[in-house]
Amino acid sequence: MIHLIRSHATEQQIDEMLQALGTYIKLAVDIQRDILAGGGELHADCEELLLEDGGQQEDIWGADWSPQTQTVTFEALINIRPGQGNRSMMILDASVRERVADIVRSMLGGL
């Protein structure tokens, strides 16, 4: 199940987002609007939800969240953006990585 998260996620939402992959959650994070979509099997599915909600492609980045270790990783196919200077699946810009991590931890951390 994919959830659009605008404030701190509930334990039930975390559990539902974990259903697809078990140990971690695929995410798309809108760094302009401070929201994220999480769950499902593909970052692109989360990205699509954010785009349908009014997000802009250039503001949405893919990441993964591990609730057990409370860690964020920054690798996703949706991050390959030569036009924005990101030619890798990894988010190369340190400030974008930090912004993504801050949003993820504020929305999903502590559970």
N, C-alpha and C positions, 0 to 999 in steps of 0.2 A: 504494500500500500504506500502511495506517495502522499505526503502531507505538505501543505504550504504553511510554513512557520513564520509568524509575524511577531511572536513574543516567546518567552521561554517554553519549550516543549514540555508536555506532560509525560509522565512515565509510560502511560498507555500509548501515546504517539511514538515514543522511542521504540517500544516493543513492536508496534505495527510496522514501523519503518525497517526494523531488523528482520522481519519475516522473510524478505526476499533473499538475503545473503547470510543471515545468521550472526556473524561476528562484527560486521561493519555496515555502515550506511553510505550509499552513494548520494552525493549532494550536488546541487547547483546553487550558487550563492550570488545574490544580486548585491554588489558592493555599493551601489548608488542608493538603493532603497532599504538596506539593512534587513533583508529578509532572505529566507532560503527555502528550497524545496528538497525533500529528502525521502528516500525509499526507492523501491523498484530495482530493476536490474541494470538500467542504463542511466548514465549522467544525462544523456539527451532527453530522456523522459522527464526528468526533473527540470531541465532547461526549458522544455516546451511548456510546462506548467507556469513557469515564471514569465515567459514571453506572452502567453495567453492572459496573464494577469497584468500586462502592461509594461513589463520590463524591456530593456533594450539589450540587444545581443552583446554589445561591447562592454556591458556592465556585469555580465553573468559568467561566472567561472566555476569549473568543476573541482570537486574535492571529495575526500572520504573522511568519515568520522568513526573512530573506534570507541564505543562507550566504555569498554573495560579498561582501556589504557588512557582514555581522555586525550587521544592524539588526533591531529588532523594531518592528512597527506594531500598533496596538491597535484596529482596526476590524473588526467582525463582526456579523452579524445576531443572533447568540446573546447579544450584549451589551445588547440592548434589554431593559431590566428596570425598568419604571416602579415596581414594588413595592420595588425596592432603590435607587430614586433615580437610575437610569441610563436616561434617556429617549433615548439616542443609540446609534448603532452603535459610536461611539468610547467607550472606557472613560474616564469623566469624572473619577473619583476618582484623584488623583495617587498616593496611597499604593497603590491597587490596581494602577495601571499600573507602578509601581516594583517591586512584588512579582512581577507577571507577567514583567517584563523580567529580574529577577534569576534567576528559575527558568529561563527560556528560555536565558539566556546560560550558566548553569551546566550545563545539560543538552545544549545544542547548539553552544555557542561554541567557537571555536578550530579547527574543522574546515573 
